[in-house]
Amino acid sequence: MSTTADAIRSADAHSAHNYHPLPLVVASAEGAWMTDVEGRRYLDMLAGYSALNFGHGNRRLIDAARAQLERVTLTSRAFHHDRFAEFCTELAALCGKEMVLPMNTGAEAVETAVKTARKWGYEVKGVPDGHAKIVVAADNFHGRTTTVVSFSTDHDARDHFGPYTPGFEIVPYGDLTALAHAVTENTVAVLLEPIQGEAGVLVPPAGYLRGVRELTRERNVLFMADEIQSGLGRTGRTFACEHEGVVPDVYILGKALGGGVVPVSAVVADRDVLGVFRPGQHGSTFGGNPLACAVALEVISMLRTGEFQGRATELGEHLHRELNLLVGGGAVTAVRGRGLWAGVDIDPSRGTGREISEKLMELGVLVKDTHGSTIRIAPPLVISKEDLDWGLSQLRSVLGA
């Protein structure tokens, strides 16, 4: 077995340096815990950026995958397979929509949503061809494809990847007035995260999502909600939009839809939106494959019980109560989030987000920094209250709080 140092050295030598991971090498995982190559255990408080909402090695998901592995894993969409219709039907029902367009990764789903909105704009709304505009929010994170980084305000994600794709208007997140001014007769969609995850778990002002819904309906513009991180139980509801009683025109899903087992993403909308596609106009070799459908169907079944949404609500209230006790004491300057999801701004006197993450790693707790001074906390929804409390005690120790 390779040592941690050997594995990291080999990775640094032979893989592109597009990530800056913490210096540990995971060998196995179960539930909310991961074990490295040297046998040390760590409490996972990141959950694969919410891809692992149901924990590592969830038995229901592994069993569903194993059973499908024995039957058929890929047909391509050149043929029907016996899990596809059920997956589309069940996911559409979960979202309260009529149609599903399955893909693999979240970024692919966002790209698909962009194409959907433009095609809908030209063929349904009547926008002149080539003039469609999509309004997005500053500090967004929708992926890292060339189109998506064209409307990013993150210099690391955007710089030196041009020329950039036109057709996007950026407005401040949470500012309804700016959004209203940006929407014109050529606007086909507003694309937003109900909670901005990568930006530091930013929750918009109360009433903002309702205002977006009202505005887009009045102006005949699609409201596309990127629920890739915020959806599927993380915030205490199936979708974060539900906290304001909002139903968007388009859901963009990924991460937890594959249960941390396989990459699964989807765009979900009604027939008057997704019905614009014809054969040959969009696709994916692996999108909607039998293995992905089998795992996602089990995810949908688990979400229907409400168990995981309930755990996120109950444990999330506890998490935020404990974190807010740290605010104002010289350790933490702000806490944001909803459900079992938090962005914690570290007082600069205690270290950077990266330094705090490294110190927590030494104590057996895994989180990740973003934007310099912030750490993100998003444990699997299966975490026990005792483990969550232990992780928080390590955070208090590191902060000297």
VENKA-V123055 format. One record per pair of residues at least 24 apart in sequence whose ideal C-beta (glycine too) atoms are under 8 Angstrom apart, sorted by the first residue. I is the first residue (numbers start at 1). GAP is how many residues later the second one is. Records with the same first field share a line. If there is no record, write none. Layout:
I: GAP + GAP
This chain:
1: 26 + 36
2: 35
3: 34 + 35
4: 32 + 33 + 34
7: 30
22: 335 + 336 + 339 + 344 + 346
23: 335 + 338
24: 337 + 342
29: 27 + 28
30: 25 + 26 + 27
31: 24 + 25 + 26 + 349 + 351 + 352
32: 24 + 347 + 348 + 350 + 351 + 352 + 355
33: 354
34: 332
40: 324
41: 323
42: 319 + 322 + 323 + 324
43: 321 + 322 + 323 + 336 + 340 + 344 + 347 + 348
44: 322 + 335 + 336
45: 320 + 321 + 322 + 332 + 333 + 334 + 346
46: 320 + 321 + 322 + 330 + 331 + 332 + 333
47: 213 + 331 + 332 + 333 + 334
48: 207 + 212
49: 148 + 180 + 206 + 329
50: 147 + 179 + 180 + 182 + 184 + 205 + 206 + 291 + 328
51: 203 + 204 + 205 + 207 + 209
52: 204 + 207 + 208 + 328
53: 179 + 180 + 181 + 202 + 203 + 206 + 207 + 255 + 327 + 328
54: 202 + 205 + 206 + 245 + 248 + 254 + 326 + 327 + 328
55: 205 + 325 + 326 + 327 + 328
56: 204 + 324
58: 201 + 202 + 324
60: 238 + 242
61: 198 + 199 + 200 + 234 + 237 + 238
62: 199
64: 230 + 231 + 233 + 234
65: 196 + 197 + 226 + 229 + 230
67: 227
68: 222 + 223 + 226 + 227
69: 222
71: 219
72: 218
73: 216 + 217 + 218
74: 211 + 212 + 215 + 216 + 217
75: 214 + 215
76: 209 + 213
77: 206 + 207 + 208 + 210 + 211
81: 208 + 209 + 212
82: 208
83: 207 + 210 + 211 + 214
84: 204 + 206 + 209
86: 207 + 211
87: 201 + 206 + 209 + 210 + 213
88: 200
90: 207 + 210 + 211
91: 162 + 166 + 175 + 177 + 205 + 209
92: 176
94: 144 + 206 + 209 + 210
95: 144 + 156 + 158 + 173
96: 151
97: 154 + 171 + 172 + 173
98: 171 + 172 + 173 + 176
99: 169 + 170 + 171 + 172 + 174 + 175 + 176
100: 166 + 167 + 168 + 174
101: 165 + 166 + 167 + 173 + 176 + 181 + 186
102: 162 + 163 + 164 + 182 + 185 + 186 + 190 + 191
103: 162 + 163 + 164 + 181 + 184
104: 159 + 160 + 161 + 180 + 182 + 183 + 188
105: 38 + 149 + 158 + 160
106: 36 + 37 + 120 + 122 + 146 + 148 + 149 + 159
107: 35 + 36 + 37 + 38 + 41
108: 157 + 176 + 179
109: 119 + 143 + 144 + 145 + 156 + 157 + 158
110: 32 + 33 + 35 + 38 + 81 + 116 + 118 + 142
111: 32 + 34 + 36 + 37
112: 155 + 170
113: 76 + 78 + 111 + 113 + 137 + 139 + 154
114: 33 + 75 + 77
115: 167
116: 134 + 151 + 153 + 157 + 158 + 160 + 161
117: 71 + 72 + 74 + 105 + 107 + 133
118: 49 + 70
119: 157 + 158 + 162
120: 68 + 69 + 102 + 153 + 156
121: 65 + 67 + 68
123: 153
124: 148 + 149 + 152
125: 63 + 95
127: 58 + 59 + 61
128: 58
131: 55
132: 35 + 54 + 55 + 56
133: 34 + 35 + 36 + 51 + 53 + 54 + 55
134: 33 + 34 + 35 + 53 + 54 + 55 + 56 + 57
135: 33 + 34 + 35 + 36 + 44 + 47 + 48 + 52 + 54 + 55 + 56
136: 32 + 33 + 34 + 35 + 54 + 55 + 56
137: 33 + 34 + 35 + 36 + 37 + 55 + 56 + 59
138: 32 + 33 + 34 + 35
139: 34 + 57 + 60 + 63
140: 33 + 51 + 52 + 53 + 56 + 59
141: 52 + 55 + 56 + 57 + 58
142: 49 + 51 + 84
154: 44
173: 26 + 29 + 31
174: 28 + 30 + 31 + 34
176: 32 + 35 + 36 + 39
179: 32 + 33 + 36
180: 35
183: 32 + 33 + 36 + 38
187: 32 + 34
188: 33 + 34
189: 27 + 32 + 33 + 34 + 35 + 61
190: 25 + 26 + 31 + 32 + 33 + 34
191: 33 + 35
192: 31 + 32 + 33 + 34
193: 32 + 33 + 34 + 36 + 37
194: 31 + 32 + 33 + 36 + 45 + 46 + 47 + 49
195: 34 + 35 + 40 + 45 + 142 + 143 + 146
197: 32 + 33 + 144 + 179
198: 31 + 172
199: 171 + 172
200: 136 + 143 + 145 + 170 + 171 + 174 + 176
201: 135 + 136 + 140 + 141 + 142 + 175
202: 134 + 141
203: 133 + 134 + 135
206: 38
207: 37
208: 36
209: 32 + 34 + 35 + 37
210: 34 + 35 + 36
212: 34
213: 33 + 34 + 35
216: 33
222: 27 + 28 + 51
223: 25 + 26 + 27
224: 24 + 25 + 26 + 28
225: 25 + 26 + 27
226: 26
227: 24 + 25 + 26
228: 24 + 25 + 26 + 27 + 37
229: 26
230: 111
231: 25
232: 24 + 25 + 67 + 71
233: 70 + 75 + 76 + 79 + 106 + 148
234: 78 + 105 + 106 + 107 + 144 + 147
235: 77 + 81 + 103 + 104 + 105 + 106
236: 73 + 74 + 76 + 77 + 80 + 102 + 103 + 104
237: 72 + 102
238: 65 + 71
240: 98
243: 95
249: 24
256: 43
257: 39 + 42
258: 34 + 37 + 38 + 41
259: 36 + 37 + 39 + 40
261: 34
262: 29 + 30 + 33
263: 29
264: 28 + 31 + 32
308: 73 + 74
311: 29 + 70 + 71
312: 27 + 28 + 29 + 69
313: 26
315: 25 + 66 + 68 + 70 + 73
316: 24 + 25
318: 67 + 70
319: 58 + 69 + 73
322: 67 + 70
323: 54 + 69
326: 69 + 70 + 73 + 75
329: 72
330: 71
331: 68 + 69 + 70
332: 67 + 69
337: 40
340: 38 + 39 + 41 + 43
341: 35 + 36 + 37
342: 34 + 35 + 36
343: 27 + 31 + 32 + 33 + 34
344: 30 + 31 + 32 + 33
345: 28 + 29
346: 27 + 28 + 29 + 53
348: 25
350: 48 + 49 + 50
356: 42 + 43
359: 39
360: 34 + 35 + 38
363: 31 + 34 + 35
364: 30
365: 26 + 29 + 30
